[in-house]
Amino acid sequence: MHNNYTVLTILSVAIVLVAFIMPVSVVAQQSSSLSPQSPYLNTMFKQVENSVVQVTSKIPVNNTINSQIQNATALGSGFVYDKQGHIITNAHVVGGSKTVDVTFVDGNRYTAKVIGTDDDSDIAVIQITDNNITKSLKPLTIGNSSKMEVGDSVIAVGNSFGLSDTMTTGIVSQIGRLLPSSGFGFSIPDAIQTDAPINPGNSGGPLLNMQGQIIGINTAGISASEQGGSTGVGFAISSNTVMRIVPILIEKGHFIHPYVGLTSATLTTDLAETINASLPINFKGVYVDQIKKSSPADKAGIHGSTIDQYSTKHGGDIITAVDGQTITKSEDLISYIDDHKSVGDSVVFTIYRNGHILNLKTTLAARPSSSSCP
């Protein structure tokens, strides 16, 4: 499912020259709202800094001068997941690499094997196999992101702009955001929006609550410049999403998401008037735009919109509930399917069509590659 109605700028992998990656001193940026807690923040930083790493990989890029493929150094962050040497980072940080370099705060560098990646959630698991280091690893505690509320204080730790061991602070600006994934076809549900500065190089690093627990993976930010830089709007993949996907990546190397096969938009007043002038006032639901042929949505008999000779859309079903759960926004639909359903599960859509309510049942399929989705 697309999220063609959310305008974001995904921060691409930070491309840096090898000479730029130099050990630097710790930088701690603290927002004024949290400055009274600075002694506590200092303690928390010391507790987690040895578990946050710099991840360096080689990313193939096109040379526009001679049209040759060359490798550039990509820099991101990650954190220790367990004592078996597993480290979590973003999929876009490792790219297509089979191995990456992992550097700890003490400057020690190790080679890590890429164990599994999921582009559609932008999560990757890498593993250090050196027994000398795995014995001393300190995994961070994973918290429950569903308990986070708007206004809660958070801490981000990573390698902002290549500056190692950078700490920034902020609050949860909103929860349940849709974040376009690095796979470009589907959206990551339940993302956490924060005003803690998330800059290039922070990708893959932890977003922590005030108990020092991970409640998200820093992955993207909105920037006003080509060089990147925080504008107070950053995003993290929720820890609950991480805990659903990471064990499967460790076991199988990939994760299969359930798939419906439709694109949708939250119903607005303007949209309602365009597609169906007879809709009741303040009618709520998710408008179905496109249906992928032979998809579960198509097999269920869900209808998408049609376009007349004036390029005006008409019709299209409106989803009001899934399995009896009320749906009012596209985010609700995507989150419910991705969080609560698996491939092969049945699902019942409650549909409003031409003044009638229909219950249409289908079986969820495996999500196709991003390039083949509608």
C-alpha positions as CSV (number, residue, x, y, z in Angstrom):
1,M,0.0,0.0,0.0
2,H,1.3,3.4,-0.9
3,N,1.1,6.5,1.2
4,N,1.0,9.0,-1.7
5,Y,-0.6,11.7,0.6
6,T,2.2,12.2,3.1
7,V,4.9,14.6,2.0
8,L,8.2,13.7,3.6
9,T,11.9,13.9,2.7
10,I,13.6,10.6,3.6
11,L,17.1,11.3,4.7
12,S,19.3,9.2,2.4
13,V,22.4,7.5,3.7
14,A,25.1,10.0,4.6
15,I,27.8,9.7,2.0
16,V,31.1,10.8,3.4
17,L,34.8,10.6,2.3
18,V,36.8,8.1,4.2
19,A,39.2,10.8,5.3
20,F,36.2,12.5,7.0
21,I,35.7,9.6,9.4
22,M,37.9,10.7,12.2
23,P,37.6,10.0,15.9
24,V,36.1,13.1,17.5
25,S,35.2,14.0,21.0
26,V,31.7,13.4,22.5
27,V,29.2,16.1,21.6
28,A,26.2,16.4,23.9
29,Q,23.4,18.7,22.7
30,Q,20.7,19.2,25.2
31,S,17.5,21.1,24.6
32,S,16.7,23.9,27.0
33,S,13.5,22.2,28.1
34,L,15.6,19.3,29.6
35,S,18.5,21.3,30.9
36,P,17.4,21.0,34.6
37,Q,17.9,17.3,34.2
38,S,21.4,17.5,32.8
39,P,23.1,15.5,35.6
40,Y,20.6,12.7,35.0
41,L,21.1,12.9,31.2
42,N,24.9,12.7,31.8
43,T,24.4,9.5,33.7
44,M,22.1,8.0,31.1
45,F,24.5,8.9,28.3
46,K,27.4,7.1,30.1
47,Q,25.1,4.0,30.6
48,V,24.3,3.7,26.9
49,E,27.3,5.1,25.0
50,N,29.2,1.8,25.0
51,S,26.2,0.1,23.3
52,V,25.8,2.6,20.5
53,V,28.0,2.1,17.4
54,Q,29.0,3.7,14.2
55,V,28.2,1.6,11.1
56,T,30.3,2.2,8.0
57,S,29.5,0.5,4.7
58,K,30.4,0.7,1.0
59,I,27.5,1.9,-1.2
60,P,27.7,1.8,-5.0
61,V,27.0,5.1,-6.6
62,N,26.9,6.3,-10.2
63,N,29.7,8.6,-11.3
64,T,28.0,11.2,-13.5
65,I,31.2,12.1,-15.2
66,N,32.2,8.8,-16.6
67,S,29.0,6.8,-15.9
68,Q,31.0,4.3,-13.9
69,I,29.8,2.6,-10.6
70,Q,32.0,3.6,-7.7
71,N,31.8,2.8,-4.0
72,A,31.3,5.6,-1.5
73,T,31.5,5.3,2.2
74,A,28.1,5.4,3.9
75,L,27.9,6.3,7.6
76,G,25.2,5.5,10.1
77,S,24.5,4.3,13.6
78,G,23.4,1.2,15.4
79,F,23.0,-0.4,18.8
80,V,23.8,-3.7,20.5
81,Y,20.8,-6.0,20.6
82,D,22.1,-9.1,22.4
83,K,25.3,-10.9,23.6
84,Q,25.4,-13.0,20.4
85,G,26.8,-9.9,18.7
86,H,23.6,-8.8,16.9
87,I,23.4,-5.1,16.2
88,I,20.3,-3.3,14.9
89,T,20.5,-0.5,12.4
90,N,18.6,0.8,9.3
91,A,18.4,-1.2,6.1
92,H,19.4,1.9,4.1
93,V,22.6,2.2,6.2
94,V,23.9,-1.2,5.1
95,G,22.5,-0.9,1.6
96,G,23.4,-4.0,-0.4
97,S,26.5,-4.7,1.6
98,K,27.3,-8.2,2.9
99,T,29.7,-6.9,5.5
100,V,30.1,-3.6,7.3
101,D,32.5,-2.0,9.8
102,V,31.3,-1.4,13.3
103,T,33.1,1.1,15.5
104,F,32.6,1.4,19.3
105,V,33.0,4.5,21.4
106,D,36.5,3.4,22.5
107,G,37.6,3.4,18.8
108,N,37.8,-0.4,18.4
109,R,36.6,-1.4,15.0
110,Y,35.2,-4.8,14.0
111,T,33.7,-6.4,10.8
112,A,30.1,-7.4,11.0
113,K,28.1,-9.7,8.7
114,V,24.7,-8.5,7.5
115,I,22.3,-11.2,8.8
116,G,19.0,-9.8,7.5
117,T,17.4,-6.8,6.1
118,D,13.8,-5.6,5.5
119,D,13.6,-2.6,3.2
120,D,9.9,-2.1,3.8
121,S,10.5,-1.4,7.5
122,D,14.0,0.0,7.0
123,I,15.4,-2.4,9.6
124,A,18.6,-4.5,9.3
125,V,20.4,-6.8,11.7
126,I,24.2,-7.2,11.5
127,Q,26.4,-9.5,13.6
128,I,29.9,-9.3,15.1
129,T,31.4,-12.7,15.2
130,D,34.6,-11.9,17.2
131,N,34.2,-13.8,20.5
132,N,36.6,-11.4,22.2
133,I,34.1,-8.5,21.9
134,T,30.8,-10.4,22.1
135,K,31.5,-11.5,25.6
136,S,31.7,-7.9,26.8
137,L,28.8,-6.5,24.8
138,K,26.1,-4.6,26.7
139,P,22.7,-4.9,25.0
140,L,20.3,-2.1,25.4
141,T,16.8,-2.7,26.9
142,I,13.9,-2.5,24.4
143,G,10.9,-0.6,25.7
144,N,7.3,-0.6,24.8
145,S,6.7,2.2,22.3
146,S,2.9,1.9,22.6
147,K,3.2,3.5,26.1
148,M,4.8,6.7,24.7
149,E,2.6,9.8,24.6
150,V,2.9,13.2,23.0
151,G,5.1,15.4,25.2
152,D,7.2,12.6,26.6
153,S,10.9,13.4,26.8
154,V,13.2,11.4,24.5
155,I,16.9,11.1,23.8
156,A,18.7,10.3,20.5
157,V,22.2,9.0,20.4
158,G,24.2,8.5,17.2
159,N,26.8,9.8,14.8
160,S,25.3,13.0,13.6
161,F,27.2,14.3,10.5
162,G,30.0,11.9,11.3
163,L,30.4,13.3,14.8
164,S,30.6,10.2,16.9
165,D,28.7,9.7,20.1
166,T,26.4,12.7,19.7
167,M,23.4,13.0,22.1
168,T,20.4,15.2,21.4
169,T,17.2,15.6,23.3
170,G,13.6,16.5,22.6
171,I,10.0,15.3,23.1
172,V,7.6,13.0,21.3
173,S,5.9,15.3,18.8
174,Q,3.3,12.7,17.7
175,I,2.8,9.0,17.4
176,G,1.4,6.7,14.8
177,R,2.9,8.5,11.8
178,L,3.2,6.9,8.4
179,L,6.8,6.9,7.1
180,P,7.7,6.1,3.5
181,S,10.2,3.3,3.5
182,S,13.5,3.0,1.7
183,G,11.8,0.4,-0.5
184,F,9.8,3.3,-2.0
185,G,6.6,1.3,-2.4
186,F,5.1,0.9,1.1
187,S,4.8,2.9,4.2
188,I,6.1,2.1,7.7
189,P,3.3,2.4,10.2
190,D,3.4,3.6,13.8
191,A,6.5,5.8,13.4
192,I,7.3,8.2,16.2
193,Q,7.7,11.9,15.3
194,T,10.2,13.8,17.5
195,D,11.8,17.2,17.7
196,A,15.0,15.7,18.9
197,P,17.5,16.6,16.1
198,I,17.8,13.6,13.7
199,N,20.6,14.4,11.2
200,P,22.5,12.4,8.6
201,G,24.5,9.8,10.4
202,N,21.9,9.3,13.2
203,S,20.1,6.7,11.0
204,G,20.0,3.4,12.8
205,G,20.7,4.8,16.3
206,P,18.5,4.5,19.3
207,L,15.7,6.8,20.4
208,L,15.4,6.4,24.2
209,N,12.8,7.1,26.8
210,M,13.8,8.6,30.2
211,Q,14.3,5.2,31.6
212,G,17.1,4.5,29.1
213,Q,15.0,2.0,27.1
214,I,14.9,2.0,23.3
215,I,11.5,3.1,22.0
216,G,12.5,3.6,18.4
217,I,15.2,3.5,15.7
218,N,16.1,7.0,14.4
219,T,15.6,6.8,10.6
220,A,14.6,10.0,8.9
221,G,14.1,13.7,9.2
222,I,12.8,16.6,7.2
223,S,15.5,18.9,5.9
224,A,15.3,22.4,4.3
225,S,18.6,21.9,2.5
226,E,20.3,19.4,0.3
227,Q,23.0,18.9,2.9
228,G,20.4,17.7,5.4
229,G,20.0,19.0,8.9
230,S,17.3,18.9,11.5
231,T,14.3,21.2,11.3
232,G,12.7,19.8,14.4
233,V,10.8,17.1,12.6
234,G,12.4,13.7,12.9
235,F,11.1,10.1,12.8
236,A,11.9,6.8,14.4
237,I,10.7,3.3,13.7
238,S,8.8,2.2,16.8
239,S,10.4,-0.4,19.1
240,N,7.2,-2.5,18.9
241,T,7.8,-2.8,15.1
242,V,11.4,-3.6,15.8
243,M,10.6,-6.4,18.2
244,R,8.1,-7.9,15.7
245,I,10.6,-8.0,12.8
246,V,14.1,-8.4,14.3
247,P,13.7,-12.0,15.6
248,I,12.5,-13.1,12.2
249,L,15.4,-11.4,10.5
250,I,17.8,-13.2,12.8
251,E,16.1,-16.5,12.1
252,K,15.4,-16.2,8.4
253,G,17.2,-13.2,7.0
254,H,14.0,-11.6,5.7
255,F,10.5,-10.6,6.7
256,I,7.3,-11.2,4.8
257,H,4.7,-8.5,5.3
258,P,1.0,-9.1,4.7
259,Y,-0.5,-7.5,1.6
260,V,-3.9,-6.2,0.7
261,G,-3.3,-4.6,-2.7
262,L,-4.9,-1.2,-2.7
263,T,-3.9,2.4,-2.4
264,S,-6.0,4.6,-0.1
265,A,-6.5,8.1,1.3
266,T,-8.1,9.5,4.4
267,L,-11.5,10.8,3.5
268,T,-11.7,14.6,3.6
269,T,-14.6,16.9,3.0
270,D,-13.2,17.9,-0.4
271,L,-12.5,14.4,-1.4
272,A,-15.9,13.3,-0.3
273,E,-17.6,15.9,-2.4
274,T,-15.5,15.0,-5.4
275,I,-16.2,11.2,-5.4
276,N,-19.7,11.1,-3.9
277,A,-21.7,14.2,-3.3
278,S,-24.4,12.2,-1.5
279,L,-22.2,11.1,1.4
280,P,-23.5,12.1,4.8
281,I,-21.8,15.1,6.4
282,N,-18.6,14.3,8.4
283,F,-18.6,10.8,7.1
284,K,-15.4,9.1,8.2
285,G,-13.4,6.4,6.5
286,V,-10.6,5.5,4.1
287,Y,-11.2,6.1,0.4
288,V,-10.0,3.3,-1.9
289,D,-8.2,4.8,-4.9
290,Q,-6.5,1.9,-6.8
291,I,-6.8,-1.8,-6.7
292,K,-4.0,-4.1,-7.8
293,K,-5.3,-6.8,-10.2
294,S,-5.6,-10.3,-8.7
295,S,-4.7,-8.9,-5.2
296,P,-6.6,-9.9,-2.0
297,A,-8.5,-6.6,-2.3
298,D,-9.5,-7.4,-5.9
299,K,-10.5,-11.0,-4.9
300,A,-12.6,-9.6,-2.1
301,G,-14.6,-7.4,-4.6
302,I,-13.4,-4.1,-3.3
303,H,-13.9,-1.3,-5.9
304,G,-11.4,1.4,-6.6
305,S,-12.1,4.8,-8.3
306,T,-12.8,5.5,-12.0
307,I,-11.6,8.5,-14.0
308,D,-13.9,10.2,-16.5
309,Q,-12.9,12.1,-19.7
310,Y,-12.3,15.2,-17.6
311,S,-9.7,13.4,-15.4
312,T,-12.1,13.6,-12.5
313,K,-12.3,10.6,-10.1
314,H,-15.6,9.0,-9.3
315,G,-16.8,6.2,-7.1
316,G,-14.4,4.1,-5.1
317,D,-15.4,2.2,-1.9
318,I,-14.9,3.7,1.5
319,I,-13.5,1.4,4.2
320,T,-15.1,2.1,7.6
321,A,-13.8,-0.9,9.6
322,V,-11.5,-3.9,9.4
323,D,-12.4,-7.0,11.4
324,G,-14.9,-4.7,13.3
325,Q,-12.2,-2.2,14.2
326,T,-13.3,1.3,13.2
327,I,-11.0,2.9,10.5
328,T,-11.0,6.7,10.1
329,K,-7.5,7.3,8.6
330,S,-5.2,5.6,6.1
331,E,-2.8,5.2,9.0
332,D,-5.3,3.1,10.9
333,L,-5.7,0.7,8.0
334,I,-2.0,0.2,7.3
335,S,-1.1,-0.1,11.0
336,Y,-3.9,-2.7,11.6
337,I,-2.8,-4.9,8.8
338,D,0.9,-4.7,9.4
339,D,0.7,-4.9,13.2
340,H,-2.0,-7.5,13.7
341,K,-2.1,-9.7,10.6
342,S,0.2,-12.2,8.8
343,V,0.3,-13.8,5.4
344,G,-2.6,-16.3,5.1
345,D,-4.8,-14.6,7.7
346,S,-8.4,-13.7,6.7
347,V,-9.7,-10.2,7.1
348,V,-13.1,-8.6,6.8
349,F,-13.5,-5.1,5.4
350,T,-16.6,-3.1,6.1
351,I,-17.3,-1.1,3.0
352,Y,-19.6,1.9,2.3
353,R,-20.7,1.7,-1.4
354,N,-23.6,3.8,-2.9
355,G,-25.5,4.1,0.4
356,H,-25.0,0.4,1.3
357,I,-22.8,-1.3,3.9
358,L,-21.0,-4.4,2.8
359,N,-18.8,-6.9,4.6
360,L,-16.2,-8.3,2.2
361,K,-13.8,-11.1,3.3
362,T,-10.4,-12.0,1.8
363,T,-7.2,-13.7,2.6
364,L,-4.0,-11.7,2.9
365,A,-1.1,-12.6,0.5
366,A,2.6,-12.0,0.8
367,R,3.7,-8.5,-0.1
368,P,5.3,-8.3,-3.6
369,S,8.4,-6.4,-4.3
370,S,8.1,-2.6,-4.0
371,S,8.6,-2.1,-7.7
372,S,5.6,-4.2,-8.6
373,C,3.0,-2.6,-6.2
374,P,0.3,-0.3,-7.6
